[in-house]
Amino acid sequence: MKKLRLILGDQLNADHQWYDQEDDEVTYCMFEMRQETDYVTHHIQKVLAFFLAMRAFADQLRDRGNRVIYLEIDHPKNLQDLGENIQMLIQRLNIEKFEYQLPDEYRLDQQLKEICGEINVPSEVFDTEHFLTEREEVKDYFGEREFLMERFYRHMRKKYNVLMQGDEPLGGRWNYDRENRKKIPAGVEIPSFNLFETEVGDLMEKIESAGIQTMGRLEDRTLRWPLTREEAKKALDYFIDQLLPNFGKYQDAMTSRSPFLFHSRLSFALNVKLLHPLEVIRAVEERMDGDEEDEKKLTQVEGFIRQILGWREYMRGIYWAKVPEYFTKNYFEHTTPLPSWYWTGETKMNCLHHAINQSLDHAYAHHIQRLMVTGNFALLAGCSPDEVDAWYLGIYIDAIEWVEITNTRGMSQYADGGLLATKPYISSANYINKMSDYCKNCKYDPKKKTGEDACPFNSLYWNFLMKHEKLLEKNHRMSMMYNLLNKMDEEYRKELKKQAEKYLSNIENL
């Protein structure tokens, strides 16, 4: 039976059962398509990384003896649409059966179901053999109970016997998050991370000549991300040897001295399946090397494993439990457009200037920059969750909808009304000043709430609390802040509101 097997751009798992045996009757197909480059404006480095990783994977399959049809973005037979390309190959190759792996995005899941209903050959779907949970597992685990990541994380620790001593957590604690919130001292040396250099000038020219609209920058036309499994394994080894010893305690820190600090930069490789999450977890777990009593080492190791075993799987589970209705959640009914400087970085607020320019330069920002700087401002300013989603989905190299929208619309923007996060993740300038060195070089004073050059985060924060008091006053995690707000003099509350409205009316010039 002549089979056509589809490989999507984030399904680069060379250990999948499909590739265990050579079969002359199987043709694998991969497509670079305008359908995928155009549904949102992506960072140029994201488009390049996907195309180059896909091309390398296709070459790897060919080297193994597999038959591969790969349509590049400018191939004359590329119809730029998934369904049309599949139909064309089925007819051209006299295909008798179509097979694909479960997509990670709802839109592609729906599209492939429609395609299978339209083609005139039978079809079969396979698991991607990547995640540590089934699509519906998180939903089934919680049932009617409240969704809580910590509960799920402990379940996963036991399920996969990670950092465990029998039925108890290694070190006697499940979570070292309290030790993972340190500001990075000026004297701490941050290693460089220049492991990879891929010259991409020719491909950039093809992307530009095709008329694909992108965002972001790559001025030297050299991509510095792992694009093959071998490179991803090298990046993992480097992280464990050079960065992990300081990862945990400084994972929430922000500094203008480094865009990456001690973060692994493995998220792209994980999300396109060059690495398996369990191999990453086991490799990091081995760092303990029998030192069960070494709490300093455990702080770093647990802090990283929690992101992969807990948060990553949890985000995916929430996604499949709540789409498609999740796409329209807007708890605060926010409609303000994102300021244009989210695409340029041209703002006088130094924290946003740095976090956005870093994102434009590297297609990367770590979770606290995304949550407590760019996301925090967007929420305080009342920006539309639709626009926030599109920006995050486009600008970050690791952003695929299943992980982006849950983190953005849920965690960052609280647009789901508290399904995912137990409170809105908002802050005044105090948090940013505490966790970074951004404020010392800023036009705005982080200690001033009103008046000339008062940091916008301060008045916007209190204005947000006042505006949404009816929605949030019963949230027990917000009670302390509402107690402070209610103790404020009414005139001072009016002054804060006036300051916030002044900034919001002039948001493009902040």
C-alpha positions in Angstrom: 0.0 0.0 0.0 1.4 3.4 -1.0 1.3 5.7 2.0 1.8 9.4 2.3 3.0 10.5 5.8 2.8 14.2 6.8 5.5 15.7 9.1 4.6 19.1 10.5 7.3 21.7 11.4 7.1 20.9 15.1 7.2 17.1 14.7 10.9 16.6 14.3 11.1 13.5 16.5 13.7 11.2 14.9 12.9 8.4 17.4 9.2 8.1 16.4 8.0 4.6 15.6 7.4 5.7 12.0 11.2 5.6 11.3 12.0 2.2 12.9 11.9 0.4 9.5 12.5 1.5 5.9 9.5 1.0 3.6 9.7 1.8 -0.1 6.0 2.2 -0.1 6.1 5.2 2.3 6.7 8.8 1.2 7.1 11.5 3.8 6.1 15.0 3.0 7.1 18.3 4.6 6.0 21.8 3.5 7.2 25.4 4.1 3.9 27.2 3.6 2.5 30.7 3.5 -0.4 29.2 5.5 2.0 28.9 8.4 4.0 32.0 8.0 1.0 34.3 7.5 -1.6 33.4 10.2 0.3 35.7 12.5 3.3 38.0 11.9 6.3 35.9 13.1 9.8 37.0 14.1 12.2 36.5 11.3 14.4 34.3 13.5 11.4 32.0 14.2 10.6 31.5 10.5 14.3 30.8 9.8 14.6 28.4 12.7 11.6 26.4 11.7 12.5 26.2 8.0 16.2 25.3 8.8 15.3 22.7 11.4 12.7 21.1 9.0 15.3 21.0 6.2 17.9 19.4 8.4 15.3 16.8 9.6 14.3 16.0 6.0 18.0 15.5 5.1 18.4 13.2 8.1 15.5 11.1 7.0 16.9 10.8 3.5 20.2 9.8 4.9 18.4 6.9 6.6 17.0 5.8 3.3 13.5 7.3 3.5 11.7 8.8 0.6 11.0 12.5 1.4 9.2 15.1 -0.6 10.1 18.6 0.8 8.5 21.7 -0.8 10.5 24.8 0.1 8.7 28.1 0.3 9.5 29.1 -3.3 9.1 25.7 -4.9 6.9 26.0 -8.0 4.7 23.1 -7.1 4.1 24.4 -3.5 0.4 25.5 -3.3 1.1 27.2 0.1 -1.9 25.4 1.7 -1.7 22.2 3.7 -4.9 20.6 2.2 -4.0 21.5 -1.4 -0.5 20.2 -1.1 -1.7 16.9 0.4 -4.4 16.5 -2.3 -1.8 17.3 -5.0 0.7 14.6 -3.8 -2.1 12.0 -3.3 -3.1 12.4 -6.9 0.4 12.7 -8.3 1.8 9.7 -6.4 -1.3 7.4 -6.6 -1.3 7.3 -2.8 -3.6 4.7 -1.2 -3.4 5.8 2.5 -2.7 9.1 4.2 -1.1 9.2 7.7 -0.3 12.0 10.1 0.8 12.6 13.7 -1.5 14.5 16.1 -1.0 18.2 15.7 -0.3 20.3 18.8 -2.5 23.2 17.7 -6.3 23.1 17.5 -6.4 24.9 14.2 -4.3 22.3 12.5 -6.1 19.5 14.3 -9.4 20.7 12.8 -7.9 21.3 9.4 -6.4 17.8 9.2 -9.8 16.3 10.2 -11.4 18.2 7.4 -8.7 17.2 4.9 -9.2 13.5 5.9 -12.9 13.9 5.2 -12.2 15.3 1.7 -9.5 13.0 0.3 -10.6 9.8 -1.4 -8.2 7.5 0.5 -8.3 6.1 4.1 -6.4 7.9 6.8 -4.8 7.1 10.2 -3.5 9.4 12.9 -0.6 8.6 15.3 0.6 10.1 18.6 3.7 12.2 18.3 5.3 10.1 21.1 6.7 13.3 22.7 4.6 14.5 25.7 4.4 12.9 29.1 0.6 13.1 29.2 -2.1 12.3 26.8 -4.2 15.3 25.4 -7.1 14.8 27.8 -5.0 13.6 30.8 -4.9 16.9 32.7 -8.6 17.4 32.2 -9.4 13.9 33.3 -7.0 14.2 36.3 -8.8 17.2 37.7 -12.3 16.3 36.8 -14.6 18.7 38.7 -11.8 19.9 41.0 -10.1 23.2 40.7 -7.1 23.3 38.3 -3.9 23.7 40.4 -0.5 23.2 38.9 1.2 22.3 42.2 -1.2 19.3 42.7 -0.6 18.2 39.1 3.2 18.6 39.4 3.3 16.4 42.5 1.3 13.8 40.6 3.8 13.9 37.7 6.8 13.6 40.1 5.3 10.4 41.5 4.2 9.1 38.1 7.7 9.3 36.6 9.6 8.9 39.8 11.5 12.2 39.4 13.4 13.6 42.4 11.7 11.1 44.7 12.8 8.9 47.6 10.1 6.3 47.7 6.8 8.2 48.1 8.4 11.3 49.4 10.1 14.2 47.5 13.9 14.3 47.5 15.0 16.7 50.3 11.7 16.6 52.0 10.1 19.4 49.9 8.2 19.4 46.7 8.9 22.9 45.6 11.9 25.3 46.0 10.2 28.2 44.4 10.9 30.5 47.4 14.6 30.0 46.8 14.2 30.8 43.0 13.5 34.5 43.4 16.9 36.1 43.9 18.1 39.3 42.2 21.4 38.7 40.5 24.3 40.5 42.2 26.5 42.7 40.1 29.5 40.5 40.7 28.0 37.3 39.5 29.6 36.2 36.2 27.2 35.2 33.5 28.6 32.7 30.9 28.2 33.5 27.2 26.1 31.2 25.1 27.5 31.4 21.6 27.5 27.7 20.7 25.9 27.9 17.2 26.3 30.1 14.2 24.3 29.4 11.1 24.6 31.8 8.2 21.1 32.4 6.8 21.5 35.2 4.3 20.3 33.2 1.3 17.2 31.9 3.1 16.4 35.4 4.4 16.5 36.7 0.9 14.1 34.0 -0.2 11.7 34.8 2.6 11.9 38.5 1.8 11.4 38.0 -1.9 8.4 35.8 -1.2 6.8 38.8 0.4 6.5 37.2 3.8 5.9 39.8 6.5 8.0 39.3 9.6 9.0 41.2 12.8 12.2 41.4 14.7 15.8 41.7 13.7 18.8 39.6 12.6 21.2 42.2 11.5 24.3 40.0 11.0 22.2 37.3 9.2 23.6 34.6 11.6 21.2 32.4 13.5 22.3 31.2 17.0 19.8 28.6 17.9 20.2 24.7 17.9 18.5 23.4 14.8 19.3 19.7 14.9 19.1 17.0 17.5 22.9 17.0 17.8 23.0 20.7 18.4 20.1 20.5 20.9 22.0 17.8 22.9 25.1 20.0 22.9 23.0 22.9 24.2 21.6 20.6 26.9 25.1 19.5 28.0 26.2 23.1 28.1 23.3 24.1 30.2 23.9 21.3 32.7 27.6 22.0 33.0 27.7 25.8 32.8 24.3 27.3 33.7 22.4 24.9 35.9 24.5 25.6 39.0 23.0 29.1 39.1 19.8 28.6 37.3 17.3 28.0 40.1 18.2 30.9 42.4 18.4 33.5 39.6 15.7 32.2 37.2 13.4 35.1 38.1 16.1 37.8 37.9 16.3 40.3 35.1 19.4 42.3 34.1 20.5 44.5 31.2 23.9 42.7 31.4 22.6 39.5 29.6 19.5 38.5 27.6 19.8 34.9 28.6 21.4 34.8 32.1 21.4 31.1 33.2 18.4 30.0 31.2 18.8 26.9 29.0 17.5 28.2 25.6 16.1 24.6 25.0 12.5 25.6 24.6 12.6 25.8 20.8 14.4 22.4 20.5 11.8 20.9 22.9 8.8 22.4 21.2 9.8 21.1 17.7 10.6 17.7 19.4 14.4 17.6 18.7 14.6 16.7 22.4 12.2 14.6 24.5 11.2 16.1 27.8 12.0 13.0 29.8 15.5 12.8 28.4 16.0 16.5 29.5 14.5 15.8 32.9 16.7 12.7 33.5 19.8 14.4 32.3 19.2 17.3 34.8 18.2 14.9 37.5 21.5 13.1 37.2 23.1 16.4 38.3 22.2 15.4 41.8 24.7 12.5 41.5 23.6 11.0 44.8 23.8 14.3 46.7 20.3 13.9 48.2 21.3 16.2 51.1 22.7 19.0 48.9 19.9 21.5 49.1 21.7 24.2 47.1 22.1 21.7 44.2 18.5 20.5 44.6 17.2 24.1 44.5 18.7 24.5 41.0 17.6 21.1 39.7 14.1 21.2 41.0 13.5 24.7 39.8 14.3 23.6 36.2 12.5 20.3 36.3 9.3 22.0 37.6 9.2 24.0 34.4 9.4 20.9 32.1 7.6 18.2 34.1 5.0 20.5 35.7 4.4 23.7 33.9 4.9 22.6 30.3 2.7 19.5 30.6 0.1 21.5 32.6 -0.1 24.3 30.0 -0.7 21.7 27.2 -3.3 20.0 29.3 -5.2 23.2 30.0 -5.0 24.0 26.3 -6.8 20.8 25.2 -9.2 21.0 28.1 -10.4 24.5 27.2 -10.1 25.2 23.5 -11.7 26.5 21.4 -13.7 28.6 23.8 -10.5 29.7 25.5 -9.6 31.8 22.4 -12.3 34.3 23.2 -11.9 34.7 27.0 -11.7 38.3 28.0 -12.6 38.5 31.7 -11.9 42.3 32.1 -13.3 43.2 28.6 -10.1 44.8 27.6 -10.0 46.4 24.1 -7.0 48.8 24.1 -4.6 48.2 21.2 -1.0 47.3 22.1 1.2 50.4 21.8 3.1 50.6 18.6 6.4 50.5 20.5 5.8 46.8 21.3 7.1 46.3 17.7 10.0 48.8 17.9 11.1 49.0 21.6 11.0 52.8 21.4 9.7 53.6 24.8 11.3 55.6 27.7 10.3 53.0 30.2 13.7 51.2 30.5 12.3 47.8 31.6 10.0 47.7 28.6 12.6 49.2 26.3 15.1 46.4 27.3 12.7 43.5 27.3 11.1 44.4 24.0 14.4 45.2 22.2 15.9 41.9 23.6 12.9 40.1 22.1 13.3 41.8 18.8 17.0 41.1 18.7 16.9 37.5 19.9 13.3 36.2 19.5 13.7 35.5 23.2 12.8 36.7 26.7 12.6 34.6 29.8 9.4 34.0 31.7 9.6 36.9 34.2 10.3 39.4 31.4 7.3 38.1 29.5 5.0 37.9 32.6 6.1 40.8 34.8 7.3 43.4 32.3 5.6 43.1 28.8 2.6 41.2 30.0 2.2 43.2 33.2 2.1 46.5 31.3 -0.4 45.1 28.7 -2.7 44.0 31.5 -2.5 47.2 33.5 -3.1 49.2 30.3 -6.2 47.2 29.4 -4.8 45.9 26.2 -6.9 43.5 24.1 -6.0 39.8 24.8 -6.3 39.1 21.1 -3.5 41.6 20.3 -1.4 40.4 23.2 -1.8 36.8 22.0 -0.8 37.7 18.5 2.3 39.6 19.6 3.5 36.8 21.9 2.8 34.1 19.4 4.7 36.0 16.7 7.7 37.4 18.5 9.1 34.4 20.4 11.0 31.5 18.7 9.4 28.9 21.1 5.8 30.2 20.7 3.4 27.5 19.5 -0.2 28.2 20.3 -0.7 25.3 22.8 2.0 26.8 25.1 1.6 30.5 24.1 -2.1 31.2 24.6 -2.3 29.5 28.0 0.6 31.4 29.3 -0.6 34.7 27.7 -4.3 34.8 27.9 -4.4 32.7 31.1 -1.3 33.3 33.2 -0.3 36.8 32.0 -3.6 38.5 31.2 -6.0 36.7 33.5 -8.4 36.8 30.7 -9.8 33.4 31.7 -10.9 34.9 35.1 -8.7 32.7 37.2 -8.9 29.2 35.7 -5.2 29.0 35.3 -3.8 31.6 37.7 -5.1 32.2 41.3 -4.7 35.9 40.9 -3.7 38.5 38.3 0.1 38.7 37.9 0.4 42.5 38.2 2.8 44.7 40.1 3.9 48.2 40.6 7.5 49.3 39.8 8.5 47.9 43.2 8.7 44.3 41.9 10.6 45.3 38.7 13.1 47.4 40.7 13.6 44.5 43.2 14.2 41.9 40.6 16.2 43.8 38.0 18.7 46.6 37.3 16.4 48.3 34.8 15.1 51.1 37.0 18.4 52.8 37.8 18.8 53.9 34.2 15.2 54.9 33.6 13.6 58.3 32.9 10.9 57.4 35.4 11.3 57.2 39.1 10.1 53.7 40.5 9.5 55.3 43.9 7.1 58.0 42.6 3.4 57.2 42.2 2.3 60.6 41.0 3.8 63.7 39.5 6.5 64.4 36.9 8.4 61.3 35.9 6.5 59.0 38.2 6.9 55.4 37.0 3.7 54.5 34.9 3.6 51.1 36.5 2.7 52.6 39.9 -0.4 54.6 39.0 -1.5 52.0 36.4 -1.3 49.4 39.1 -3.5 51.2 41.6 -5.9 52.3 38.8 -6.3 48.7 37.7 -7.2 47.7 41.2 -9.8 50.5 41.5 -11.3 49.8 38.1 -11.7 46.1 38.6 -12.5 46.1 42.3 -15.9 44.3 41.9 -14.2 41.5 40.0 -11.2 41.0 42.3 -12.1 42.2 45.8 -13.2 38.7 46.9 -10.0 37.0 45.6 -8.2 36.0 48.8 -4.8 36.5 47.3 -5.7 40.2 46.5 -7.1 41.0 50.0 -3.9 42.6 51.3 -3.7 45.0 48.3 -7.4 45.9 48.6 -7.0 46.5 52.3 -4.2 49.0 51.4 -6.3 50.6 48.7 -9.3 51.0 51.0 -7.1 52.8 53.6 -6.1 55.4 51.1 -7.5 58.9 51.3 -10.2 59.5 48.6 -8.3 62.5 47.2 -5.2 60.4 46.8 -7.1 57.7 45.0 -8.4 60.4 42.6 -4.8 61.6 42.1 -3.6 58.1 41.3 -6.5 57.6 38.8 -5.8 61.0 37.2 -2.1 60.1 36.8 -3.0 56.8 35.2 -5.5 58.3 32.8 -2.9 60.9 31.8 -0.5 58.1 30.9 -3.1 56.0 29.2 -4.2 58.9 27.0 -0.5 59.4 26.0 0.4 55.7 25.9 2.3 55.9 22.5 4.7 58.5 24.0 5.6 56.8 27.3 
